[in-house]
Amino acid sequence: MAKTINVGLLGSGFMGRAHANAYNQVNHFFELAYKPVLKACYGRAQNIERLKAFQRMWGFESIETDWKKLILRDDIGLIDVAAPNFLHRGMVIAAAEAGKIIVCEKPLAMNLREAAEMAEAVEKAGVANMVMFNYRRMPAVALFKQLVLEGRTGRPFHYRALYNQDYTISQSVPLGGPLWRLDAGAAGSGVTGDLLAHSIDTAEWINGPIAKVTAHTEIFVKERPHAETGKMEAVTIDDACMFLAVFENGSTGTFESTRYARGRKNYNTMELNGEKGAAYFNLEEPEYLQFFRYADPGTGKKIEDHLTGWQRILVTSREHPYMDKYWVPGATIGYEHTFINSIADFFKSLDGGPPFQPDIKAALRTQEVCDAVLRSAKEGRWVRLSGAGQP
């Protein structure tokens, strides 16, 4: 019989829903030594009715309007931080000091200084921890990584990443309130921390450490009404960011993100061009991975000319990552399953399985790259990174 692990969830918004659903579903698809029990969820007192509705919807046993009290409860063993970014530091450090297992949403923190303090606290406490860079566990992205490890792309030359959306184009969209991601005081940064953090994490996971970056950011709408006061306030976070990168393996990278790409809803793409092949993924078509085979990875010999060309792999068969846990070939899974897969892998690590990545130490590295990108944009120069990359 699976051992119970009592969960306290800090945050009852969009990401809180994604995390709560993962805990509810994970044992339906994976045979695990642990079974989560949703003990308590936290939300602000001024949003008490919404918090109660969240509790009823997802099956939490209780609610708390004081996150510090929730963390210290003796009946809770795992703290899941799905609150806005400005709360991450205090919540993670308090959970570490209380000896709790930690799950934290990305980006890890508001900035590198905060992230370093969090990593230090977690290391000192010695508690198990993970950061929810969930796209690593999209089956097609995991297959992308597998192809690289198998040598099917060969020596890398170029890595390209886009993460584009369009939901803040209107000048009437307020900052603050539900759209706290437009408020620098709550989010820390704009698309760099919100979207490009994902792109950076997967890029270093797939292609190794980034050595240096040069960046440019832009704010298209300079002022917006505040959701709570109605007063016009200056927008100080990046609406768009683009940067060039050089990886330690000598390949080059281009990264771009914006919330002003009309028609793009969650256009998260990655492409690697190598000597023996190439791979491409687009989150808006998550069941597919595109692969170009040029040379045999074993012999290095070029394949026949009439067989070259991009192939579109439908990543739904049992031999593909995670898909043996779900449906029949051709039946797709989606966004929510990346969180389920992540929690499953994390629980396996608690029971002697492979160490979970990315953990807070790895997410600290992603925060370092994000900060270097923003510093480069501000100072107009190349910025070098330390040598440690993502596990």
KOLLUMDO-947689 format. One record per residue (C-alpha): residue in one letter; chain; x, y negated, z. Coordinates in steps of 0.5 Angstrom, whole numbers. Layout:
% KOLLUMDO-947689
(rec "A"; "A"; (X; Y; Z));
...
//
This chain:
% KOLLUMDO-947689
(rec "M"; "A"; (0; 0; 0));
(rec "A"; "A"; (3; -7; -2));
(rec "K"; "A"; (5; -11; 4));
(rec "T"; "A"; (1; -18; 4));
(rec "I"; "A"; (5; -25; 4));
(rec "N"; "A"; (0; -31; 6));
(rec "V"; "A"; (1; -37; 2));
(rec "G"; "A"; (0; -44; 3));
(rec "L"; "A"; (-1; -48; -3));
(rec "L"; "A"; (1; -56; -3));
(rec "G"; "A"; (-3; -59; -8));
(rec "S"; "A"; (-10; -58; -11));
(rec "G"; "A"; (-10; -61; -18));
(rec "F"; "A"; (-8; -58; -25));
(rec "M"; "A"; (-2; -55; -23));
(rec "G"; "A"; (-5; -52; -16));
(rec "R"; "A"; (-10; -49; -20));
(rec "A"; "A"; (-5; -45; -25));
(rec "H"; "A"; (-1; -43; -19));
(rec "A"; "A"; (-8; -41; -15));
(rec "N"; "A"; (-10; -37; -21));
(rec "A"; "A"; (-3; -33; -21));
(rec "Y"; "A"; (-4; -31; -14));
(rec "N"; "A"; (-11; -28; -15));
(rec "Q"; "A"; (-9; -25; -22));
(rec "V"; "A"; (-2; -22; -21));
(rec "N"; "A"; (-4; -15; -17));
(rec "H"; "A"; (-9; -14; -23));
(rec "F"; "A"; (-3; -13; -28));
(rec "F"; "A"; (3; -11; -24));
(rec "E"; "A"; (5; -6; -19));
(rec "L"; "A"; (8; -10; -14));
(rec "A"; "A"; (10; -9; -6));
(rec "Y"; "A"; (7; -15; -4));
(rec "K"; "A"; (0; -18; -5));
(rec "P"; "A"; (-1; -25; -4));
(rec "V"; "A"; (-7; -27; 1));
(rec "L"; "A"; (-9; -35; 0));
(rec "K"; "A"; (-9; -37; 7));
(rec "A"; "A"; (-9; -45; 6));
(rec "C"; "A"; (-9; -50; 1));
(rec "Y"; "A"; (-7; -58; 2));
(rec "G"; "A"; (-10; -64; 0));
(rec "R"; "A"; (-11; -71; 2));
(rec "A"; "A"; (-17; -73; 7));
(rec "Q"; "A"; (-20; -78; 2));
(rec "N"; "A"; (-21; -73; -3));
(rec "I"; "A"; (-24; -68; 2));
(rec "E"; "A"; (-30; -66; -2));
(rec "R"; "A"; (-25; -64; -8));
(rec "L"; "A"; (-21; -60; -3));
(rec "K"; "A"; (-27; -56; -1));
(rec "A"; "A"; (-29; -55; -8));
(rec "F"; "A"; (-22; -52; -10));
(rec "Q"; "A"; (-22; -48; -4));
(rec "R"; "A"; (-29; -45; -6));
(rec "M"; "A"; (-27; -44; -13));
(rec "W"; "A"; (-20; -40; -12));
(rec "G"; "A"; (-22; -37; -5));
(rec "F"; "A"; (-17; -40; 0));
(rec "E"; "A"; (-19; -38; 7));
(rec "S"; "A"; (-18; -45; 10));
(rec "I"; "A"; (-16; -52; 8));
(rec "E"; "A"; (-11; -57; 11));
(rec "T"; "A"; (-10; -65; 10));
(rec "D"; "A"; (-4; -65; 14));
(rec "W"; "A"; (2; -61; 10));
(rec "K"; "A"; (7; -61; 15));
(rec "K"; "A"; (1; -58; 20));
(rec "L"; "A"; (0; -53; 14));
(rec "I"; "A"; (8; -51; 13));
(rec "L"; "A"; (8; -50; 21));
(rec "R"; "A"; (3; -45; 21));
(rec "D"; "A"; (5; -38; 24));
(rec "D"; "A"; (0; -34; 19));
(rec "I"; "A"; (3; -37; 13));
(rec "G"; "A"; (10; -34; 10));
(rec "L"; "A"; (10; -37; 3));
(rec "I"; "A"; (10; -45; 2));
(rec "D"; "A"; (8; -47; -6));
(rec "V"; "A"; (9; -54; -7));
(rec "A"; "A"; (5; -56; -13));
(rec "A"; "A"; (4; -63; -11));
(rec "P"; "A"; (6; -70; -14));
(rec "N"; "A"; (14; -70; -15));
(rec "F"; "A"; (15; -75; -10));
(rec "L"; "A"; (13; -70; -4));
(rec "H"; "A"; (17; -65; -7));
(rec "R"; "A"; (23; -67; -3));
(rec "G"; "A"; (20; -67; 4));
(rec "M"; "A"; (16; -61; 3));
(rec "V"; "A"; (21; -56; 1));
(rec "I"; "A"; (26; -59; 6));
(rec "A"; "A"; (21; -58; 12));
(rec "A"; "A"; (19; -51; 9));
(rec "A"; "A"; (26; -49; 9));
(rec "E"; "A"; (27; -51; 16));
(rec "A"; "A"; (21; -47; 18));
(rec "G"; "A"; (24; -41; 15));
(rec "K"; "A"; (19; -40; 9));
(rec "I"; "A"; (19; -37; 2));
(rec "I"; "A"; (19; -43; -3));
(rec "V"; "A"; (16; -44; -9));
(rec "C"; "A"; (16; -50; -12));
(rec "E"; "A"; (13; -54; -19));
(rec "K"; "A"; (18; -57; -24));
(rec "P"; "A"; (21; -62; -24));
(rec "L"; "A"; (25; -60; -17));
(rec "A"; "A"; (25; -68; -15));
(rec "M"; "A"; (25; -75; -17));
(rec "N"; "A"; (32; -75; -18));
(rec "L"; "A"; (39; -72; -17));
(rec "R"; "A"; (40; -74; -10));
(rec "E"; "A"; (34; -71; -7));
(rec "A"; "A"; (35; -65; -11));
(rec "A"; "A"; (42; -64; -8));
(rec "E"; "A"; (39; -65; -1));
(rec "M"; "A"; (33; -60; -2));
(rec "A"; "A"; (38; -55; -5));
(rec "E"; "A"; (43; -56; 1));
(rec "A"; "A"; (37; -55; 6));
(rec "V"; "A"; (35; -48; 2));
(rec "E"; "A"; (42; -45; 2));
(rec "K"; "A"; (43; -47; 9));
(rec "A"; "A"; (36; -44; 11));
(rec "G"; "A"; (38; -38; 7));
(rec "V"; "A"; (30; -37; 5));
(rec "A"; "A"; (28; -34; -2));
(rec "N"; "A"; (26; -39; -7));
(rec "M"; "A"; (24; -40; -14));
(rec "V"; "A"; (22; -46; -19));
(rec "M"; "A"; (16; -46; -24));
(rec "F"; "A"; (20; -47; -30));
(rec "N"; "A"; (14; -42; -33));
(rec "Y"; "A"; (16; -42; -40));
(rec "R"; "A"; (22; -38; -39));
(rec "R"; "A"; (17; -32; -38));
(rec "M"; "A"; (13; -33; -45));
(rec "P"; "A"; (14; -27; -48));
(rec "A"; "A"; (16; -30; -55));
(rec "V"; "A"; (21; -34; -51));
(rec "A"; "A"; (23; -28; -47));
(rec "L"; "A"; (24; -25; -54));
(rec "F"; "A"; (28; -31; -56));
(rec "K"; "A"; (33; -30; -51));
(rec "Q"; "A"; (33; -22; -52));
(rec "L"; "A"; (35; -24; -59));
(rec "V"; "A"; (41; -28; -57));
(rec "L"; "A"; (43; -23; -52));
(rec "E"; "A"; (43; -18; -57));
(rec "G"; "A"; (48; -22; -62));
(rec "R"; "A"; (43; -23; -67));
(rec "T"; "A"; (44; -30; -68));
(rec "G"; "A"; (51; -30; -67));
(rec "R"; "A"; (56; -36; -66));
(rec "P"; "A"; (51; -42; -65));
(rec "F"; "A"; (51; -48; -69));
(rec "H"; "A"; (45; -52; -67));
(rec "Y"; "A"; (40; -52; -62));
(rec "R"; "A"; (34; -57; -63));
(rec "A"; "A"; (28; -58; -58));
(rec "L"; "A"; (22; -62; -59));
(rec "Y"; "A"; (16; -63; -53));
(rec "N"; "A"; (11; -68; -56));
(rec "Q"; "A"; (4; -70; -53));
(rec "D"; "A"; (-1; -76; -55));
(rec "Y"; "A"; (-5; -77; -49));
(rec "T"; "A"; (-3; -83; -46));
(rec "I"; "A"; (-3; -87; -53));
(rec "S"; "A"; (-9; -91; -51));
(rec "Q"; "A"; (-7; -98; -47));
(rec "S"; "A"; (-13; -97; -43));
(rec "V"; "A"; (-10; -91; -40));
(rec "P"; "A"; (-9; -93; -32));
(rec "L"; "A"; (-3; -91; -28));
(rec "G"; "A"; (-3; -88; -21));
(rec "G"; "A"; (-9; -84; -19));
(rec "P"; "A"; (-10; -78; -22));
(rec "L"; "A"; (-5; -80; -28));
(rec "W"; "A"; (0; -80; -23));
(rec "R"; "A"; (5; -78; -28));
(rec "L"; "A"; (5; -85; -31));
(rec "D"; "A"; (7; -88; -24));
(rec "A"; "A"; (15; -89; -23));
(rec "G"; "A"; (14; -88; -15));
(rec "A"; "A"; (10; -82; -16));
(rec "A"; "A"; (13; -78; -22));
(rec "G"; "A"; (21; -81; -22));
(rec "S"; "A"; (21; -81; -29));
(rec "G"; "A"; (17; -80; -35));
(rec "V"; "A"; (17; -75; -41));
(rec "T"; "A"; (24; -74; -39));
(rec "G"; "A"; (23; -70; -32));
(rec "D"; "A"; (16; -68; -34));
(rec "L"; "A"; (17; -65; -41));
(rec "L"; "A"; (24; -65; -43));
(rec "A"; "A"; (26; -62; -36));
(rec "H"; "A"; (23; -55; -39));
(rec "S"; "A"; (27; -56; -46));
(rec "I"; "A"; (33; -57; -42));
(rec "D"; "A"; (32; -51; -37));
(rec "T"; "A"; (30; -46; -43));
(rec "A"; "A"; (36; -49; -48));
(rec "E"; "A"; (41; -48; -42));
(rec "W"; "A"; (38; -41; -41));
(rec "I"; "A"; (39; -39; -48));
(rec "N"; "A"; (45; -43; -51));
(rec "G"; "A"; (49; -44; -45));
(rec "P"; "A"; (51; -51; -41));
(rec "I"; "A"; (51; -58; -44));
(rec "A"; "A"; (57; -61; -44));
(rec "K"; "A"; (55; -68; -45));
(rec "V"; "A"; (49; -73; -47));
(rec "T"; "A"; (48; -79; -50));
(rec "A"; "A"; (40; -82; -50));
(rec "H"; "A"; (35; -87; -52));
(rec "T"; "A"; (29; -88; -48));
(rec "E"; "A"; (23; -93; -50));
(rec "I"; "A"; (17; -96; -46));
(rec "F"; "A"; (11; -97; -52));
(rec "V"; "A"; (6; -100; -47));
(rec "K"; "A"; (9; -105; -42));
(rec "E"; "A"; (3; -106; -37));
(rec "R"; "A"; (-3; -102; -35));
(rec "P"; "A"; (-8; -102; -30));
(rec "H"; "A"; (-7; -99; -24));
(rec "A"; "A"; (-13; -94; -23));
(rec "E"; "A"; (-14; -96; -15));
(rec "T"; "A"; (-13; -103; -16));
(rec "G"; "A"; (-15; -105; -23));
(rec "K"; "A"; (-9; -110; -23));
(rec "M"; "A"; (-4; -110; -29));
(rec "E"; "A"; (2; -107; -27));
(rec "A"; "A"; (9; -106; -30));
(rec "V"; "A"; (10; -99; -33));
(rec "T"; "A"; (17; -97; -31));
(rec "I"; "A"; (18; -90; -33));
(rec "D"; "A"; (20; -87; -40));
(rec "D"; "A"; (14; -86; -45));
(rec "A"; "A"; (19; -83; -50));
(rec "C"; "A"; (26; -80; -50));
(rec "M"; "A"; (31; -77; -55));
(rec "F"; "A"; (38; -75; -54));
(rec "L"; "A"; (44; -72; -57));
(rec "A"; "A"; (48; -66; -53));
(rec "V"; "A"; (54; -62; -54));
(rec "F"; "A"; (54; -55; -51));
(rec "E"; "A"; (60; -52; -48));
(rec "N"; "A"; (60; -47; -53));
(rec "G"; "A"; (61; -52; -59));
(rec "S"; "A"; (54; -52; -61));
(rec "T"; "A"; (50; -59; -62));
(rec "G"; "A"; (43; -60; -60));
(rec "T"; "A"; (38; -65; -61));
(rec "F"; "A"; (32; -66; -56));
(rec "E"; "A"; (26; -71; -57));
(rec "S"; "A"; (20; -72; -53));
(rec "T"; "A"; (14; -77; -53));
(rec "R"; "A"; (7; -78; -50));
(rec "Y"; "A"; (5; -82; -57));
(rec "A"; "A"; (6; -77; -62));
(rec "R"; "A"; (-1; -77; -65));
(rec "G"; "A"; (-4; -70; -66));
(rec "R"; "A"; (1; -66; -62));
(rec "K"; "A"; (-2; -63; -56));
(rec "N"; "A"; (3; -59; -53));
(rec "Y"; "A"; (8; -59; -58));
(rec "N"; "A"; (14; -55; -55));
(rec "T"; "A"; (19; -52; -60));
(rec "M"; "A"; (26; -50; -60));
(rec "E"; "A"; (30; -47; -65));
(rec "L"; "A"; (37; -44; -65));
(rec "N"; "A"; (41; -44; -72));
(rec "G"; "A"; (47; -39; -71));
(rec "E"; "A"; (52; -35; -76));
(rec "K"; "A"; (48; -29; -76));
(rec "G"; "A"; (41; -31; -76));
(rec "A"; "A"; (36; -36; -73));
(rec "A"; "A"; (30; -37; -68));
(rec "Y"; "A"; (24; -41; -67));
(rec "F"; "A"; (19; -42; -62));
(rec "N"; "A"; (13; -47; -62));
(rec "L"; "A"; (8; -47; -56));
(rec "E"; "A"; (2; -49; -60));
(rec "E"; "A"; (3; -42; -63));
(rec "P"; "A"; (5; -38; -57));
(rec "E"; "A"; (4; -31; -59));
(rec "Y"; "A"; (9; -32; -65));
(rec "L"; "A"; (17; -32; -65));
(rec "Q"; "A"; (20; -34; -72));
(rec "F"; "A"; (27; -30; -74));
(rec "F"; "A"; (31; -31; -79));
(rec "R"; "A"; (36; -25; -80));
(rec "Y"; "A"; (42; -26; -84));
(rec "A"; "A"; (47; -21; -82));
(rec "D"; "A"; (47; -14; -78));
(rec "P"; "A"; (49; -16; -71));
(rec "G"; "A"; (53; -9; -71));
(rec "T"; "A"; (57; -10; -77));
(rec "G"; "A"; (57; -17; -78));
(rec "K"; "A"; (55; -15; -86));
(rec "K"; "A"; (50; -19; -89));
(rec "I"; "A"; (44; -16; -91));
(rec "E"; "A"; (41; -15; -98));
(rec "D"; "A"; (39; -22; -101));
(rec "H"; "A"; (32; -20; -103));
(rec "L"; "A"; (31; -18; -95));
(rec "T"; "A"; (33; -25; -93));
(rec "G"; "A"; (28; -30; -90));
(rec "W"; "A"; (24; -32; -84));
(rec "Q"; "A"; (20; -27; -81));
(rec "R"; "A"; (14; -28; -76));
(rec "I"; "A"; (14; -24; -71));
(rec "L"; "A"; (7; -23; -67));
(rec "V"; "A"; (9; -22; -60));
(rec "T"; "A"; (4; -17; -57));
(rec "S"; "A"; (6; -10; -57));
(rec "R"; "A"; (9; -6; -51));
(rec "E"; "A"; (16; -7; -53));
(rec "H"; "A"; (16; -14; -53));
(rec "P"; "A"; (17; -18; -46));
(rec "Y"; "A"; (11; -17; -41));
(rec "M"; "A"; (6; -15; -46));
(rec "D"; "A"; (6; -7; -43));
(rec "K"; "A"; (2; -10; -37));
(rec "Y"; "A"; (-3; -13; -41));
(rec "W"; "A"; (-8; -11; -47));
(rec "V"; "A"; (-7; -8; -54));
(rec "P"; "A"; (-2; -10; -60));
(rec "G"; "A"; (-5; -16; -63));
(rec "A"; "A"; (-9; -18; -57));
(rec "T"; "A"; (-6; -25; -54));
(rec "I"; "A"; (-4; -28; -48));
(rec "G"; "A"; (-4; -35; -46));
(rec "Y"; "A"; (-1; -41; -42));
(rec "E"; "A"; (-4; -38; -35));
(rec "H"; "A"; (0; -31; -36));
(rec "T"; "A"; (7; -35; -36));
(rec "F"; "A"; (5; -37; -28));
(rec "I"; "A"; (3; -29; -27));
(rec "N"; "A"; (9; -27; -30));
(rec "S"; "A"; (13; -32; -26));
(rec "I"; "A"; (10; -30; -19));
(rec "A"; "A"; (11; -22; -21));
(rec "D"; "A"; (18; -23; -22));
(rec "F"; "A"; (19; -27; -16));
(rec "F"; "A"; (16; -22; -12));
(rec "K"; "A"; (20; -16; -15));
(rec "S"; "A"; (26; -20; -13));
(rec "L"; "A"; (23; -20; -6));
(rec "D"; "A"; (23; -13; -6));
(rec "G"; "A"; (30; -11; -8));
(rec "G"; "A"; (29; -13; -16));
(rec "P"; "A"; (34; -17; -20));
(rec "P"; "A"; (35; -24; -17));
(rec "F"; "A"; (30; -29; -19));
(rec "Q"; "A"; (32; -35; -24));
(rec "P"; "A"; (31; -41; -24));
(rec "D"; "A"; (32; -42; -17));
(rec "I"; "A"; (33; -49; -13));
(rec "K"; "A"; (40; -48; -15));
(rec "A"; "A"; (39; -47; -22));
(rec "A"; "A"; (34; -53; -22));
(rec "L"; "A"; (39; -57; -19));
(rec "R"; "A"; (43; -57; -25));
(rec "T"; "A"; (37; -59; -30));
(rec "Q"; "A"; (36; -65; -25));
(rec "E"; "A"; (43; -67; -26));
(rec "V"; "A"; (42; -66; -34));
(rec "C"; "A"; (36; -71; -33));
(rec "D"; "A"; (39; -76; -29));
(rec "A"; "A"; (45; -76; -34));
(rec "V"; "A"; (40; -77; -40));
(rec "L"; "A"; (37; -83; -36));
(rec "R"; "A"; (43; -86; -34));
(rec "S"; "A"; (46; -85; -41));
(rec "A"; "A"; (40; -89; -44));
(rec "K"; "A"; (41; -94; -39));
(rec "E"; "A"; (48; -95; -40));
(rec "G"; "A"; (48; -94; -47));
(rec "R"; "A"; (54; -89; -47));
(rec "W"; "A"; (56; -81; -47));
(rec "V"; "A"; (55; -78; -40));
(rec "R"; "A"; (59; -72; -39));
(rec "L"; "A"; (56; -66; -34));
(rec "S"; "A"; (59; -62; -29));
(rec "G"; "A"; (61; -55; -32));
(rec "A"; "A"; (56; -51; -28));
(rec "G"; "A"; (50; -49; -33));
(rec "Q"; "A"; (43; -45; -32));
(rec "P"; "A"; (44; -37; -30));
//
